[in-house]
Amino acid sequence: VDARLQRRVQRYGWDKAAEHYETSWRSQLWPAQSRMMAASAPLAGEHVLDVACGTGLVSRLAAAAVGPSGSVTGTDISAAMVARASGSVAANNIAFRRMDAEALDLRDCSFDLALCALGYMYMPDPEAAMREACRVLRPGGRAAATVWGRRERCGWASIFPIVDARVQSEVCPLFFRLGNGDALANAFTRAGFVGVRCERFDTRLEFADADAACDAAFLGGPVALAWDRFTPDQCAEARAEYLASIEPFRRGRTYSVPGEFVVVTASKPAS
Ligand SMILES: C[S@@+](CC[C@H](N)C(=O)[O-])C[C@H]1O[C@@H](n2cnc3c(N)ncnc32)[C@H](O)[C@@H]1O
């Protein structure tokens, strides 16, 4: 898949998803985001970069942790995400900018901590983005990231083949690659980090009903651009197929869909 096309699909897809994102995913992603924050432990006064910040869920947690003497810079490829993130804060220790994670327009050695929650899976070259995170960290600075785990542990994974069967290009060709084995940890090591530690854990994504499950899958996430271009018949078919795929996780009206996350922490070499 052409990297520029993938970036465009991501950028404009997340533009479409932005208004639905927090309703759909806020509570579902909390287990991964909170573990990543605990593992990275931002300190008062630190300067934090939040890569692929989306609506700023993690950036706001980081801003509270670093306090007024610290700062948070949130970056994202989607203008709509950056606009929402900017609109969500009044604090003056936090700023958001539209930027591709693989080419950060930020100074070398200018951050203490680089975070990235649920972002690297969407990038054509996640290792390039990790190298960029490493570049902008000061020597000895820390990084932390979380990604979805293995495809077979994520009960919602059928969303990709269901959408890809109806659009010309694959939406997220390598989505689960980083969730396998030590792939995320190894990518951090190859990108120049040391002291890489990795943990993997299971969670459940709770949806109140079929509409909430489908809205999260189709409207609030990475396939939103493709969904926007479906005919009404394609929408109905894709929705029915997706609900059939998560039927094993239905409990009456609600759905409790399994998911797995991987969290990695690492440091830039001290010298
Ligand atoms: C699932 S959201 C995660 C948002 C946020 N980190 C959170 O935890 O809520 C994924 C984000 O990655 C962003 N993204 C995808 N590709 C990117 C790239 N190449 N550079 C920067 N951001 C990117 C999307 O625009 C989207 O906002």
The ligand as an SDF file (V2000), in Angstrom:
LIG
                    3D

 27 29  0  0  0  0  0  0  0  0999 V2000
   -7.1740    5.9240   17.9690 C   0  0  0  0  0  0  0  0  0  0  0  0
   -6.7210    7.6180   17.7810 S   0  0  0  0  0  0  0  0  0  0  0  0
   -5.8050    7.8340   19.2930 C   0  0  0  0  0  0  0  0  0  0  0  0
   -5.8820    9.2390   19.8360 C   0  0  0  0  0  0  0  0  0  0  0  0
   -5.2860    9.4730   21.2220 C   0  0  0  0  0  0  0  0  0  0  0  0
   -3.8650    9.1950   21.2640 N   0  0  0  0  0  0  0  0  0  0  0  0
   -6.0170    8.6860   22.2720 C   0  0  0  0  0  0  0  0  0  0  0  0
   -5.3870    7.8470   22.9330 O   0  0  0  0  0  0  0  0  0  0  0  0
   -7.2200    8.9090   22.4520 O   0  0  0  0  0  0  0  0  0  0  0  0
   -5.4590    7.5470   16.5440 C   0  0  0  0  0  0  0  0  0  0  0  0
   -4.9290    8.8950   16.1130 C   0  0  0  0  0  0  0  0  0  0  0  0
   -3.7550    8.7090   15.3140 O   0  0  0  0  0  0  0  0  0  0  0  0
   -3.6910    9.7720   14.4030 C   0  0  0  0  0  0  0  0  0  0  0  0
   -2.7500    9.4500   13.3330 N   0  0  0  0  0  0  0  0  0  0  0  0
   -2.8510    8.4880   12.3890 C   0  0  0  0  0  0  0  0  0  0  0  0
   -1.7660    8.5220   11.5920 N   0  0  0  0  0  0  0  0  0  0  0  0
   -0.9530    9.5090   12.0340 C   0  0  0  0  0  0  0  0  0  0  0  0
    0.3050   10.0380   11.6260 C   0  0  0  0  0  0  0  0  0  0  0  0
    0.9640    9.5220   10.5820 N   0  0  0  0  0  0  0  0  0  0  0  0
    0.8310   11.0630   12.3190 N   0  0  0  0  0  0  0  0  0  0  0  0
    0.1690   11.6000   13.3760 C   0  0  0  0  0  0  0  0  0  0  0  0
   -1.0360   11.1520   13.7940 N   0  0  0  0  0  0  0  0  0  0  0  0
   -1.5860   10.1170   13.1500 C   0  0  0  0  0  0  0  0  0  0  0  0
   -5.1310    9.9110   13.9480 C   0  0  0  0  0  0  0  0  0  0  0  0
   -5.3880   11.1350   13.3060 O   0  0  0  0  0  0  0  0  0  0  0  0
   -5.8960    9.7100   15.2570 C   0  0  0  0  0  0  0  0  0  0  0  0
   -6.2000   10.9360   15.8830 O   0  0  0  0  0  0  0  0  0  0  0  0
  1  2  1  0
  2  3  1  0
  2 10  1  0
  3  4  1  0
  4  5  1  0
  5  6  1  0
  5  7  1  0
  7  8  2  0
  7  9  1  0
 10 11  1  0
 11 12  1  0
 11 26  1  0
 12 13  1  0
 13 14  1  0
 13 24  1  0
 14 15  1  0
 14 23  1  0
 15 16  2  0
 16 17  1  0
 17 18  1  0
 17 23  2  0
 18 19  1  0
 18 20  2  0
 20 21  1  0
 21 22  2  0
 22 23  1  0
 24 25  1  0
 24 26  1  0
 26 27  1  0
M  CHG  2   2   1   9  -1
M  END
$$$$
